[in-house]
Amino acid sequence: MARRGGFPGGMPGNMNNLMKQAQKMQRQMEEAQKELEEKQVEATAGGGAVTVTMSGKKEVISVKLSEEVVDPDDIEMLEDLIVAATNEALRKVDELSQSSMSKLTGGLGGFGGLGL
């Protein structure tokens, strides 16, 4: 006859260890997130004509333009370069974040889709 409910073989002790490990990992992830927020990435477009610096919080810190890219007759190109540099900076922050979190989770893929 099959047993109903519970965990055979002393599972409650293992559950306690699992909870402790989860809490430890949560603290480590919080620390990693704080470290990430303090980091900065820099991305360029147009061969360095536009440089965007972004924080780990995905906030634009600065935009630098070289003089030769500022052409009043071609504002559209400048706008495109700023968008490109900003998107590249966002990509770098995402990459940095994924790398940081995968070190903690050991490639668990975000705890099975829990978004952690």
Beta strands, then each sheet from edge to edge (+ up, - down):
strand 1: 40-45
strand 2: 50-55
strand 3: 60-65
sheet 1: 1+ 2- 3+
end
